[in-house]
Amino acid sequence: MNRSTHRNMRVTSTLVCVMPFIGVLALAPPAESVDITPRVINGTAEPVYGRAAVAIETPESYCTAGLWKPRVLVTAAHCVIGEGRKGSVFAPSDLTVFKPGAARKAGRAPVSVTEIIVDPRRSGIRNDIAFLVLSAPLGTPIITRMATPAEVVSLTKAGAAVHFIGYGLTGSSSDPNSDVSDRPLGVTEVLDVNSESGGIGSFETVGNGQRGTCVGDSGGPWLTQVGAEVLYLGPLVGGSGPPCDDPQDTAWAAGAIASAHAKFIARALLASGETAARAPTSAITCTNIRGSESDCVNGTSWVYDRCWSGSKASLERWVGGVWKRVQSATAQRSAECEKHDPYNVVFRGVESAGTARFRVVLPRQTGLRRNATEQFAVTYTSTPG
């Protein structure tokens, strides 16, 4: 699904320039340029989860972050990558952090950013996530924990309501009189049950065209209440459509699943003095998976995504010494694939603890010179804590 427009708000002395980009998931830039940040329009003032949002400022843009731990913020990677620096990450001292849930005009918070941790696999809105380590506690988080990828999948299938808080534009990105909000605003949307992301690394929401995110909201937190817990899904990374963008487009937004980045979470926890045991309690490793979306994610979910020259494919699993077919697919042509391999073959699965061996088999067919196979393994290790 190639619907994604990244929005980055430029900071100038008299004017805020909004520069839209085309990408994947909700606000994505071309190559390594900076994206435009989304913002809540017609949102709820003083939202119930307002204290989870933190306004941040860089030499080039405004964004929002989520207060995950007292000394750790989570935001979108494109918020901390400078367009004027050929895609390099800003220095920690370049960032200004404001008090969580408070008015920006009240002044910056008495903390500084000491380390910026960005997933180097970022491409467009994929893996568009960054962890900011602070010099001192910023406040008491209202977030109970991060939602696991499997939980995001379940919530997506149920079309659950999720809540967003941000400090973005309060008017259309095309309106030169629009300005970023001084206070955090909230909006509630439902997870898109028909999205192609499906909880594998990312998630998408459906907007109503009247209330939604806009420039300046990028990096803000998506939250949902499950029982007594406030679960953090991840930061806003993109979106398009009204009320911020073209009213002819479909209103939607997207987020990155934060818990899918265990390696970088562990680094942030260590740097902030938090115990590593409070990182996500599981990890998954995939080997020999290639293609445009080959990353395995933290938890039990995995995805195989590769461009092939044939459309018909099946997934087989090694069980009891023999290969057994478990899934079949007829792939569609994709603009993201090369002309010589135009069909995008995708398989997804969920595994319990242990290692599972799979192979993708493409039988002889039009466009395929001979039978083709590719093997890979999924390893899921559950750890205490």
Buried (B, 14 or more C-beta within 10 A) or exposed (E): EEBBBBBBBBBEEEEBEBBBBBBBBBBBBEEBBBBBBBBBBEBBEEBBBBBBBBBBBBEBBBBBBBBBBBBBBBBBBBBBBBBEBEBEBBEBEBBBBBBBBBBBEEEBBEBBBBBBBBBEEBBBBBBBBBBBBBBEBBBEBBBBBBBBBBBBBBBBEEEBEBBBBBBBBBBBBEEEEBBBBBBBBBBBBBBBBEBBBBBBBBBBBBBEEEBBBBBBBBBBBBBBBEEEEBBBBBBBBBBBBBBBBBEEBEBBBBBBBBBBBBEBBBBBBEBBEBEEEEBBBBBBEBEEBEBBBBBBBBBBBBBBBBBBBBBBBBBBBBEEEEBEEBBEBEBEEBEEBEEEBBBBBBBBBEBEEEEBEBBBBBEEEEEBEEEBEBBBBBBBEEEEE
